Amino acid sequence: MSFAQYQKECQQRIDKVLKSSLINQHAPASAQRLMAAMDYSLFNGGKRVRPLLVYATAEAVGASLEQADYPAAAVEMVHAYSLVHDDLPAMDDDDLRRGQATCHIAFDEASAILAGDALQTQAFSILSEANNHLSAQQQLTMIQILAQGSGLFGMAGGQSLDLEAVDQEVDLAYLENMHKHKTGALITASVLLGAHCQDNVEQTNLLALRKYSEVIGLAFQVQDDILDVTSDTQTLGKTQGADEANNKPTYVSLLGLQGAQQKAQQLHEQALSILLPLGSPASRLKDIADYIVARRH
């Protein structure tokens, strides 16, 4: 099937898993507003790139989609929580996400904070469930991977570096380190979660997949910075030019638009080169690398 069809099928699959994971939670009657805020944040039109990476990597190492379902759901919940908190007035203070009001605008700030908290803890809850087609050792490894990618040494640490860089002059090394954590760490976690759906994955393959994930994680952010300049608010689904307005450093501000575009292309070529030894089983990972640098939102 075409990549567009594959992407659509994976999106439909993960949406069913996510819906089921929320429906099966028997929240007290007084928490219905929180459940609504969680649902709103999970199902507001995301591209599902991280679950797509989990599924494609699982297939690349010979694991089943059933084994990848809960890891894919977990990483998307963490991603959704991070966006809810990222949009808060204390962070980026955004009122538009994926073409809709951000969670704290649609509900209120307290509900948004709690929705993010609950999505994060629910991610680890579903990873630890007994009936999810994974061994206890696989579950433990995945919990460690997701925690590492989400916390101080991953996404949260990167967000802190991002806040510290506002109104500051930083160099390219700082910017890459920031995005390696803020954006790249959860993308790397997605690939590693998919890899560990296969018990005893070959170490050489694991190292190649990690390197691939680091490269496309950086490419994803470079393309985001390019789109923030070249696209428009309606296409992006978020406020165009927000980084420049907030005086945040970007690849475009440091390299120029042409330099950033060249950087994205170099990273794309590097990702494809890394995948070559994995052969045809990794073809969907190649498609994802193509998609990341060609997307328009």
C-alpha positions, 0 to 999 in steps of 0.5 A: 500500500502507499505510505499515505494509506499506511499512515491513515491505517496506523492513525485509525489503529492508534485512535482506537487503542487510545479511545479504548484506554480512556473508556476503560478508565472508570473516573469518578463522576466529579472528574468528567470535566478532566476526562473531557479535557484529556479526550479533547487533547488526544483527539484534536487532529494530531499527525500521530508521527510518534505512534507511526514510528513505533509501528514502523520500527516494530515491523522493521524488527519483525514484531507484531502491531499488537505488541506495538499498540500500547507502546504507541498509545503511551508515547502519544499520551506523553506527547499530548500532555507535553503539548497541553503544558507547552501551550500554557501561559507559563510556557509559550502562552499559545491559544491555537493548536492544530487549528483549534483552541488550546486546552486551557482556552477550551476548558481552563488553565487548571483543567489543562494542567490536570489533563496533562498530568493525567495523560502522562500517568496514564501512559505509564499505566497502560505500559505496565498492564499485564495483558498487552502482548509484552513480557515483563522485561519488555515492559520494564525496558519500555517504561525506562525508555519512555521515562528517560525520553520524557524527563530531565534528560529528555523532553522536560530538560529540553523545554527548560533549555528552550525557556532559558534561550528566550531573548538570548543569543545562542549558538548552533551547538546550544540549539541542537542540544536543546532540540535533541532533548525537547523534540528528539528525545521523544522521537528516539523513545518512539523508535526504541519502543518499537524496537523492543517490541521484538524480544532480544533485538539485535544490538547492531540493529538497535544502534542503527535505529537509535542513530536514525531516530536522533537524525530524524528527530533533528530533521523534524525540528529543522522542518518545523522551524522552516514551516514557521517562516514559510507557511501560514497559520491556517495550514500550520494549525498554530500561530505562524511566526510565533518563535520569531515573535517570542524571540526564540532561536531557531535554525532559520534565525541562525542559518538563514532559510536556505541554510536551514533547508540545506540542513534538513536535506542533509539530515534526510540523506543521513537518515536514509543512509543509516537505514540501508543495512536494515534492508526492505523491512525498514522501508516504512521508516524510510517513508517516514524520513521522507515525510518528515522533511516534505510535510507542510504542517 
